[in-house]
Every structure is written in C-alpha cells, then in structure tokens.
Amino acid sequence: MATVKLDSHILERDARTITEQLNIQSPTVKTLQALFLRSSAQLEPIHYNPPIFLLQSSSIAPSYTDAAPQDVTDYLEKLVRAAQQTAESHYYGSFVAGQISESDEFADIGVWLGEGNYQRNHEKEILDKLGLVAWADAEVSVGVQDLKRCR
C-alpha cells in the first residue's frame, strides 16, 4: 500500500506541486495543510512523529501504526468517496464541515488509528497519535469573512 509521511517539508510545498507529484487531489492537500501546518488557530507546525497518508483510501494514520488491513483500507476508501460525493451533490467541499466549506476548498479524509482504546475521555490521546494534540487546547477564532459565508 502506498503511503506518504506527512512531514512539514512535504506539506510546505505549493498545493499544486504536491497534487502533481503525489497524485493527491488538491482539496485533500489543502485539508492536510490546514490540519498540519501553521493555521488560523496559530498552531506550531508539527515536527515530531508526523502521520502518514494512505494514498488509496485518502486517509491518515499514525506513522507507527501497522498497515491497515486491506478490508479496512477498502472500507475507508468507500467511506471517504461517499463523504466527498455527498458534499459535491450539495455544492460544498466537505461533508463534515458542511455548508461553510466551498466546493473546491477542502475535502474529507479518513482516519485509521490502528488498535487501541478510543472511547470517551481519550480524545487527546487520539489527537496525539495523529500529531494533532495542539488542536485540543487551541483557541480557534472565526473571522468576519467566515461569518458572511455562513449566511
């Protein structure tokens, strides 16, 4: 299964360059960049143990996770495709983000965590596995332009 380590050296490139070199759709690249690079939440870029991107299923996974079994990869691929098709049918980019997501801006991605305890009260551990723990305590501000788009 083809994977790409999502370190900052890769994600800091222009989205078009990443799309061409890695054959990843541009909205998916923009989603990955928003998650893992400095963002409006003013988070530091990730440097330690960045996750991997599973090309076939458009999903992320912790870098130390065993490869997802083929049935899981197939399921994630179908799930991501269904989310993207649903979003497209409603003229927005992300099923999860909903109507505030413009049609070509971002895309939904899958997540494979591997084996573990992912029940309630383990949210920070999950974010930590994906290199996203800084989002747990981040203050995310919504700008005036964002509010205008919600109307």
C-alpha positions as CSV (number, residue, x, y, z in Angstrom):
1,M,0.0,0.0,0.0
2,A,1.4,3.4,-1.0
3,T,1.9,5.8,1.9
4,V,3.4,9.3,2.3
5,K,4.9,10.6,5.5
6,L,3.3,14.0,6.2
7,D,6.2,15.9,7.4
8,S,6.3,19.7,7.1
9,H,8.9,19.6,4.3
10,I,6.3,17.9,2.1
11,L,3.3,20.0,3.2
12,E,5.0,23.3,2.9
13,R,5.2,22.9,-0.8
14,D,2.6,24.6,-3.1
15,A,-0.6,22.6,-3.2
16,R,-0.4,22.2,-7.0
17,T,3.1,20.8,-6.7
18,I,2.0,18.2,-4.1
19,T,-1.0,17.3,-6.2
20,E,1.1,16.7,-9.3
21,Q,4.0,14.9,-7.5
22,L,1.9,12.7,-5.2
23,N,-1.3,12.3,-7.2
24,I,-3.5,13.6,-4.4
25,Q,-6.5,15.8,-5.2
26,S,-6.0,19.5,-4.4
27,P,-8.8,19.9,-1.9
28,T,-7.4,16.9,0.0
29,V,-3.9,18.5,0.0
30,K,-5.5,21.8,1.3
31,T,-7.2,19.8,4.1
32,L,-3.9,18.2,5.1
33,Q,-2.1,21.5,5.0
34,A,-4.8,23.2,7.2
35,L,-4.5,20.4,9.8
36,F,-0.8,20.0,10.0
37,L,0.8,23.4,9.2
38,R,0.5,26.8,11.0
39,S,-3.1,27.8,10.7
40,S,-5.7,30.3,11.8
41,A,-5.5,28.7,15.2
42,Q,-1.9,29.8,15.3
43,L,-0.5,26.4,16.0
44,E,3.1,25.5,15.6
45,P,3.8,23.2,12.6
46,I,4.2,19.5,13.6
47,H,7.8,18.3,13.8
48,Y,7.6,15.1,15.9
49,N,6.3,11.9,14.5
50,P,4.0,13.2,11.7
51,P,1.3,10.8,10.5
52,I,1.3,9.0,7.2
53,F,-1.2,9.5,4.3
54,L,-2.7,6.3,2.8
55,L,-3.0,7.2,-0.9
56,Q,-5.5,4.5,-1.8
57,S,-8.1,5.5,0.8
58,S,-7.3,9.2,1.2
59,S,-6.8,8.6,4.9
60,I,-4.3,9.5,7.6
61,A,-2.7,7.1,10.1
62,P,-0.1,7.4,12.9
63,S,3.3,6.7,11.4
64,Y,4.0,3.9,13.9
65,T,0.7,2.1,13.2
66,D,0.7,-1.2,11.4
67,A,-0.5,-1.0,7.9
68,A,-4.3,-1.1,7.7
69,P,-5.7,-4.4,6.6
70,Q,-7.0,-4.4,3.0
71,D,-10.6,-4.7,4.2
72,V,-10.1,-1.6,6.3
73,T,-8.4,0.3,3.5
74,D,-11.3,-0.6,1.2
75,Y,-13.9,0.5,3.7
76,L,-12.1,3.8,4.3
77,E,-11.8,4.4,0.6
78,K,-15.6,3.8,0.2
79,L,-16.4,6.0,3.2
80,V,-14.2,8.9,2.0
81,R,-15.6,8.6,-1.5
82,A,-19.2,8.6,-0.1
83,A,-18.5,11.7,2.0
84,Q,-16.9,13.5,-1.0
85,Q,-19.8,12.6,-3.3
86,T,-22.4,13.7,-0.7
87,A,-20.6,17.0,-0.3
88,E,-20.3,17.5,-4.1
89,S,-24.0,16.8,-4.5
90,H,-24.7,19.7,-2.1
91,Y,-22.1,22.0,-3.7
92,Y,-19.7,22.1,-0.8
93,G,-16.3,20.7,-0.3
94,S,-16.6,18.8,2.9
95,F,-19.4,16.6,4.3
96,V,-18.0,17.1,7.8
97,A,-17.6,20.9,7.5
98,G,-21.0,21.3,5.8
99,Q,-22.2,24.4,4.1
100,I,-19.4,26.7,5.2
101,S,-17.0,24.7,3.0
102,E,-16.8,26.0,-0.5
103,S,-16.9,23.3,-3.2
104,D,-13.2,23.4,-4.2
105,E,-11.7,24.4,-0.9
106,F,-11.3,21.3,1.3
107,A,-12.1,17.6,1.2
108,D,-13.0,15.0,3.8
109,I,-10.3,12.5,4.7
110,G,-10.4,9.2,6.5
111,V,-8.5,8.2,9.7
112,W,-7.0,4.9,10.6
113,L,-5.8,4.7,14.2
114,G,-5.0,1.0,14.5
115,E,-5.7,-0.9,17.6
116,G,-6.4,1.0,20.9
117,N,-8.8,2.4,23.3
118,Y,-10.7,5.2,21.5
119,Q,-13.7,5.6,23.8
120,R,-14.8,8.8,25.6
121,N,-12.2,10.7,27.5
122,H,-9.4,9.5,25.2
123,E,-9.7,12.4,22.7
124,K,-6.3,13.9,23.5
125,E,-4.6,10.5,23.1
126,I,-6.2,10.2,19.7
127,L,-5.1,13.6,18.6
128,D,-1.6,12.9,19.9
129,K,-1.4,9.7,17.8
130,L,-2.1,11.8,14.7
131,G,0.3,14.7,15.6
132,L,-2.7,17.0,16.2
133,V,-2.7,17.3,20.0
134,A,-2.1,21.0,19.8
135,W,-5.6,21.4,18.4
136,A,-7.0,20.1,21.7
137,D,-6.3,23.3,23.6
138,A,-6.2,25.7,20.6
139,E,-8.4,28.7,20.5
140,V,-9.8,28.9,17.1
141,S,-11.2,32.2,16.1
142,V,-13.8,32.8,13.4
143,G,-13.3,35.8,11.2
144,V,-15.9,38.2,9.8
145,Q,-15.4,36.7,6.3
146,D,-16.2,33.2,7.7
147,L,-19.4,34.5,9.3
148,K,-20.5,36.1,6.0
149,R,-20.0,32.8,4.2
150,C,-22.4,31.1,6.7
151,R,-25.3,33.2,5.6
